[in-house]
């Protein structure tokens, strides 16, 4: 009888453990199902939402911005491509010029669609506040704004701090300042210039603004400190803006993509520290066209935080913070798994850095010992 009671107790405790775990697992499964539904591409739905719209896309000379502009043009949108346009070749054409030509060629109705380039450096404050009103006047307002500009410059802060100190002494912009200026302040300046110009010109605010951040607006680790600072800042700005514009007709979205197979990502990998590679692990870089489609479909389906792959969606859920959730009940039920995922990731990141530094110290000690031995051998030879 006692044994039976003990067995019943064990079953009760096992069920007490398994049932919440099962609820968490099912909740996470449903979150991913809704995520994959939200990113499912529907050409008809996209055309219905963008046809005839005037859409401004920054960072449009390459990567995600160019892919976004191309897809919009293919579905009947009028697209204004914005980029610096300072990289002229032997023919006097910039990447922006070539992008405009390419997108015009694949537009659905090139004769009647607006496909134009607009050269603007988003670090030039005065030019932004002078040119945006002119642009709004020319097109009689803008319906959508997609801010997909920015860059990354991976590196350990110890090494970058030396370069930044030298740049400061020489009166140049530091790596950190460049990242903040481009990725964060560029988006803020465009937003402020749009809102101020719309009010002065009595033009309607854009219907939709999509800010491109990164999954690294949710998590940070060595190698991406400066980039994460700029993207965390952007997330804070956009989160607050969403709340401020809640009663307006303007819908705000924040795109948090993972790795994209773009020229920027290729350049990143050339200078990325070894331990950063190790923390990231094996990850697939999605084509920019696929990432652009995910972003556009997520916005049309009214997701505030938009992600482009399962890992980014998991990280988003684990580090949501105090903001509007996509599936409140499911995400609350899945929160124990999210907490475990976050803890496992950060512990792994810490262990990788510690192990890397230990190997580095050991290697330096061995190198120093080898140098001392060589010096001693030379001294012995001289004595002989």
C-alpha positions as CSV (number, residue, x, y, z in Angstrom):
1,X,0.0,0.0,0.0
2,X,2.8,2.4,0.9
3,X,4.6,1.5,-2.3
4,X,1.5,2.2,-4.3
5,X,1.1,5.6,-2.7
6,X,4.7,6.5,-3.4
7,X,4.3,5.4,-7.1
8,X,1.2,7.6,-7.3
9,X,3.1,10.5,-5.8
10,X,5.9,10.0,-8.3
11,X,3.4,10.0,-11.2
12,X,1.9,13.2,-9.8
13,X,5.3,15.0,-9.7
14,X,6.2,13.7,-13.1
15,X,2.9,15.1,-14.5
16,X,3.5,18.3,-12.6
17,X,6.8,18.7,-14.5
18,X,5.7,17.4,-17.9
19,X,2.4,19.3,-18.3
20,X,3.9,22.8,-18.1
21,X,6.8,21.6,-20.3
22,X,4.3,20.3,-22.8
23,X,2.3,23.6,-22.7
24,X,5.6,25.6,-23.3
25,X,6.5,23.3,-26.2
26,X,3.1,23.5,-27.9
27,X,3.0,27.3,-27.4
28,X,6.4,27.6,-29.0
29,X,5.3,25.4,-31.9
30,X,2.2,27.6,-32.5
31,X,4.4,30.8,-32.3
32,X,6.5,29.3,-35.1
33,X,3.5,28.3,-37.2
34,X,2.1,31.9,-37.0
35,X,5.6,33.2,-37.8
36,X,5.9,31.1,-41.0
37,X,2.3,32.1,-42.0
38,X,3.2,35.8,-41.6
39,X,6.3,35.5,-43.8
40,X,4.5,33.5,-46.6
41,X,4.7,35.5,-49.8
42,X,1.5,36.4,-51.5
43,X,2.1,38.3,-54.8
44,X,-1.6,39.3,-55.0
45,X,-1.7,40.6,-51.4
46,X,1.5,42.6,-52.0
47,X,0.2,44.1,-55.3
48,X,-3.1,45.0,-53.6
49,X,-1.2,47.0,-50.8
50,X,1.6,48.7,-52.8
51,X,0.3,49.2,-56.4
52,X,0.4,52.9,-57.2
53,X,1.9,53.8,-53.8
54,X,4.9,56.2,-53.6
55,X,7.5,54.4,-51.6
56,X,10.9,55.8,-50.5
57,X,13.6,53.2,-49.9
58,X,17.0,54.2,-48.3
59,X,20.1,52.1,-48.8
60,X,18.7,51.2,-52.2
61,X,21.9,50.9,-54.2
62,X,22.6,47.3,-52.9
63,X,21.6,44.5,-50.6
64,X,18.2,44.6,-48.8
65,X,17.3,48.1,-50.0
66,X,17.9,47.2,-53.7
67,X,16.0,43.9,-53.4
68,X,13.1,45.7,-51.7
69,X,12.9,48.4,-54.4
70,X,13.0,45.8,-57.1
71,X,10.1,43.7,-55.6
72,X,8.0,46.8,-55.0
73,X,8.5,47.9,-58.6
74,X,7.6,44.5,-59.9
75,X,4.3,44.8,-58.0
76,X,3.3,48.2,-59.4
77,X,4.7,50.6,-56.8
78,X,6.3,54.0,-57.5
79,X,9.8,53.7,-56.0
80,X,12.2,56.5,-55.0
81,X,15.7,54.9,-54.4
82,X,17.8,56.8,-51.9
83,X,21.6,56.3,-51.5
84,X,24.8,58.3,-51.2
85,X,25.6,57.8,-54.9
86,X,29.3,58.9,-54.4
87,X,30.9,55.8,-55.8
88,X,31.1,56.7,-59.5
89,X,32.9,54.4,-61.9
90,X,34.8,55.2,-65.2
91,X,31.5,55.8,-66.9
92,X,30.5,58.4,-64.3
93,X,27.8,56.2,-62.9
94,X,27.3,55.2,-59.3
95,X,25.8,52.0,-57.9
96,X,22.6,54.0,-57.4
97,X,22.4,54.9,-61.1
98,X,22.8,51.2,-62.0
99,X,20.2,50.1,-59.5
100,X,17.7,52.6,-60.9
101,X,18.3,51.2,-64.5
102,X,18.0,47.6,-63.3
103,X,14.8,48.3,-61.4
104,X,13.2,50.2,-64.2
105,X,13.9,47.3,-66.5
106,X,12.0,44.9,-64.3
107,X,9.1,47.2,-63.2
108,X,5.6,46.0,-64.0
109,X,4.7,49.1,-66.0
110,X,8.0,51.2,-66.5
111,X,6.2,53.8,-68.7
112,X,3.8,54.8,-66.0
113,X,5.6,54.0,-62.8
114,X,8.0,56.4,-61.1
115,X,11.4,54.7,-60.6
116,X,13.9,57.4,-59.7
117,X,17.1,57.8,-57.7
118,X,17.8,60.4,-55.1
119,X,21.3,61.0,-53.9
120,X,21.4,61.8,-50.2
121,X,24.0,61.1,-47.5
122,X,22.1,60.4,-44.3
123,X,25.0,61.6,-42.2
124,X,24.6,65.1,-43.7
125,X,22.1,66.8,-41.4
126,X,21.7,70.0,-43.2
127,X,21.2,68.4,-46.6
128,X,18.5,66.0,-45.2
129,X,16.5,68.8,-43.7
130,X,16.8,70.8,-47.0
131,X,16.2,68.0,-49.5
132,X,13.3,66.1,-47.8
133,X,10.8,69.0,-48.2
134,X,11.8,69.3,-51.8
135,X,11.3,65.6,-52.3
136,X,7.9,65.7,-50.6
137,X,6.8,68.6,-52.8
138,X,8.0,67.0,-56.0
139,X,6.0,63.8,-55.4
140,X,3.2,65.4,-53.4
141,X,3.9,63.3,-50.3
142,X,5.2,59.8,-49.7
143,X,3.0,56.8,-48.8
144,X,5.6,54.4,-47.4
145,X,9.1,54.9,-46.1
146,X,11.5,52.0,-45.8
147,X,14.7,52.8,-44.0
148,X,17.1,50.0,-44.9
149,X,20.4,51.9,-44.9
150,X,23.3,51.2,-42.6
151,X,26.5,49.2,-42.3
152,X,28.5,47.0,-39.9
153,X,32.2,47.0,-38.9
154,X,32.9,44.1,-36.6
155,X,35.9,44.2,-34.3
156,X,36.9,43.9,-30.7
157,X,36.5,47.1,-28.7
158,X,40.1,46.9,-27.5
159,X,41.5,47.0,-31.0
160,X,38.9,49.5,-32.3
161,X,39.5,51.8,-29.4
162,X,43.1,52.2,-30.5
163,X,42.0,53.1,-34.0
164,X,39.3,55.4,-32.6
165,X,41.8,57.2,-30.4
166,X,44.1,57.8,-33.4
167,X,41.1,59.0,-35.5
168,X,40.0,61.4,-32.8
169,X,43.5,62.9,-32.5
170,X,43.6,63.3,-36.3
171,X,40.1,65.0,-36.2
172,X,38.4,62.2,-38.1
173,X,35.2,60.3,-37.4
174,X,35.7,57.2,-35.2
175,X,34.4,53.7,-36.1
176,X,31.8,54.0,-33.2
177,X,30.7,57.5,-34.3
178,X,30.3,56.3,-37.9
179,X,28.1,53.4,-36.8
180,X,25.9,55.6,-34.6
181,X,25.7,58.4,-37.2
182,X,24.7,56.1,-40.0
183,X,22.6,53.4,-38.4
184,X,20.9,55.4,-35.7
185,X,21.0,59.1,-36.3
186,X,20.5,58.7,-40.0
187,X,17.1,57.1,-39.3
188,X,16.2,59.7,-36.7
189,X,17.1,62.6,-39.0
190,X,15.0,61.2,-41.9
191,X,12.0,60.7,-39.5
192,X,12.3,64.2,-38.0
193,X,12.7,65.8,-41.5
194,X,9.7,63.9,-42.8
195,X,7.4,64.9,-39.9
196,X,8.5,68.5,-39.9
197,X,8.2,68.9,-43.7
198,X,4.8,67.2,-43.7
199,X,3.4,69.6,-41.1
200,X,4.9,72.7,-42.8
201,X,3.7,71.7,-46.3
202,X,0.3,70.4,-44.9
203,X,0.9,67.0,-46.5
204,X,-0.3,63.7,-44.9
205,X,2.2,61.7,-42.9
206,X,3.4,58.4,-44.5
207,X,0.9,55.5,-44.1
208,X,3.7,53.2,-43.1
209,X,7.3,53.4,-41.9
210,X,9.5,50.3,-41.8
211,X,12.8,50.7,-39.9
212,X,15.4,48.0,-40.6
213,X,17.4,47.1,-37.4
214,X,18.8,43.6,-36.9
215,X,18.4,40.6,-34.7
216,X,21.4,42.2,-33.0
217,X,19.0,44.9,-31.6
218,X,18.0,42.1,-29.2
219,X,21.3,40.5,-28.2
220,X,24.9,41.6,-28.1
221,X,28.3,40.0,-27.8
222,X,32.0,40.7,-28.6
223,X,32.7,41.8,-32.2
224,X,29.5,43.7,-32.6
225,X,29.5,46.1,-29.7
226,X,29.4,49.3,-31.8
227,X,26.9,47.9,-34.3
228,X,24.6,46.6,-31.5
229,X,24.8,50.0,-29.7
230,X,23.5,51.7,-32.9
231,X,20.7,49.0,-33.4
232,X,19.7,48.9,-29.7
233,X,19.4,52.7,-29.9
234,X,17.2,52.4,-33.1
235,X,15.0,49.9,-31.4
236,X,14.5,52.2,-28.4
237,X,13.6,55.1,-30.8
238,X,11.2,53.1,-32.9
239,X,9.5,51.5,-29.8
240,X,8.8,54.9,-28.4
241,X,7.7,56.3,-31.8
242,X,5.2,53.4,-32.2
243,X,3.6,54.4,-28.9
244,X,3.6,58.1,-29.8
245,X,1.9,57.5,-33.2
246,X,-0.6,54.9,-31.9
247,X,-3.6,57.3,-32.6
248,X,-2.3,58.4,-36.0
249,X,-2.7,56.8,-39.4
250,X,1.0,56.0,-39.6
251,X,1.9,52.4,-38.9
252,X,5.4,51.7,-37.6
253,X,7.3,48.5,-38.0
254,X,10.8,47.3,-36.8
255,X,12.5,44.7,-39.0
256,X,14.9,42.4,-37.0
257,X,16.6,40.2,-39.7
258,X,19.3,37.6,-39.2
259,X,22.2,37.1,-41.5
260,X,21.6,38.2,-45.1
261,X,23.7,37.2,-48.1
262,X,24.7,40.8,-49.1
263,X,28.0,42.6,-49.9
264,X,27.9,44.0,-46.4
265,X,27.8,40.5,-44.8
266,X,30.6,39.4,-47.1
267,X,32.8,42.3,-46.0
268,X,31.9,41.6,-42.3
269,X,33.2,38.1,-42.6
270,X,36.6,39.4,-43.8
271,X,37.2,41.3,-40.6
272,X,35.1,39.5,-38.0
273,X,37.0,38.3,-35.0
274,X,37.4,34.5,-34.6
275,X,35.6,34.3,-31.3
276,X,32.6,36.2,-32.9
277,X,32.4,33.5,-35.6
278,X,32.5,30.9,-32.8
279,X,29.6,32.5,-30.8
280,X,27.5,32.8,-33.9
281,X,28.0,29.2,-34.9
282,X,26.8,27.8,-38.1
283,X,24.2,30.1,-39.6
284,X,22.6,30.4,-43.0
285,X,22.6,33.8,-44.7
286,X,19.3,34.2,-46.5
287,X,19.2,35.9,-50.0
288,X,18.2,39.6,-49.8
289,X,15.2,39.0,-52.1
290,X,13.8,36.5,-49.6
291,X,14.5,38.9,-46.7
292,X,12.8,41.7,-48.5
293,X,9.7,39.6,-49.1
294,X,9.6,38.6,-45.4
295,X,9.8,42.2,-44.4
296,X,7.1,43.4,-46.8
297,X,4.7,40.6,-45.9
298,X,5.2,41.0,-42.2
299,X,4.4,44.7,-42.5
300,X,1.3,44.1,-44.6
301,X,0.1,41.6,-42.0
302,X,0.6,44.3,-39.4
303,X,3.4,42.7,-37.3
304,X,5.2,45.3,-35.3
305,X,8.4,43.3,-34.8
306,X,9.2,41.5,-38.0
307,X,11.8,38.7,-38.3
308,X,13.0,36.6,-41.2
309,X,14.1,33.2,-39.8
310,X,13.3,30.9,-36.9
311,X,16.4,31.8,-34.9
312,X,15.7,35.5,-35.1
313,X,12.0,34.9,-34.1
314,X,13.2,32.8,-31.1
315,X,15.7,35.6,-30.0
316,X,13.0,38.2,-30.5
317,X,10.6,36.3,-28.3
318,X,13.3,35.7,-25.6
319,X,14.3,39.4,-25.4
320,X,11.0,41.2,-26.2
321,X,11.1,43.6,-23.3
322,X,8.1,45.9,-22.5
323,X,6.5,46.2,-25.9
324,X,3.7,45.1,-28.1
325,X,3.8,41.3,-28.5
326,X,2.6,39.5,-31.6
327,X,0.9,36.6,-29.8
328,X,0.6,37.6,-26.1
329,X,-0.9,34.4,-24.6
330,X,1.4,32.0,-26.5
331,X,4.5,34.0,-25.8
332,X,3.7,34.2,-22.1
333,X,3.1,30.4,-22.0
334,X,6.4,29.9,-23.9
335,X,8.4,32.3,-21.7
336,X,10.1,29.6,-19.5
337,X,11.7,28.1,-22.7
338,X,12.6,31.7,-23.8
339,X,14.4,32.3,-20.5
340,X,16.3,29.1,-20.8
341,X,17.3,29.8,-24.4
342,X,18.6,33.3,-23.4
343,X,20.5,31.9,-20.5
344,X,22.1,29.1,-22.6
345,X,23.1,31.5,-25.3
346,X,24.8,34.1,-23.0
347,X,26.6,31.4,-20.9
348,X,27.9,29.9,-24.2
349,X,29.0,33.4,-25.4
350,X,30.9,34.0,-22.1
351,X,32.5,30.5,-22.2
352,X,33.6,31.1,-25.8
353,X,35.3,34.4,-24.9
354,X,36.9,33.0,-21.8
355,X,38.3,30.0,-23.7
356,X,39.5,32.2,-26.6
357,X,41.3,34.5,-24.2
358,X,42.9,31.6,-22.4
359,X,44.2,30.2,-25.7
360,X,45.4,33.6,-26.6
361,X,47.3,34.0,-23.3
362,X,48.8,30.5,-23.6
363,X,49.9,31.3,-27.2
364,X,51.5,34.6,-26.2
365,X,53.3,32.8,-23.3
366,X,54.6,30.1,-25.6
367,X,55.7,32.7,-28.1
368,X,57.5,34.7,-25.4
369,X,59.2,31.5,-24.1
370,X,60.3,30.6,-27.6
371,X,61.7,34.1,-28.1
372,X,63.6,33.9,-24.8
373,X,65.1,30.5,-25.8
374,X,66.2,31.9,-29.2
375,X,67.8,34.9,-27.5
376,X,69.5,32.7,-25.0
377,X,70.8,30.4,-27.8
378,X,72.2,33.4,-29.6
379,X,73.9,34.6,-26.5
380,X,75.5,31.2,-25.9
381,X,76.8,31.1,-29.5
382,X,78.4,34.5,-29.0
383,X,80.2,33.3,-25.9
384,X,81.6,30.3,-27.8
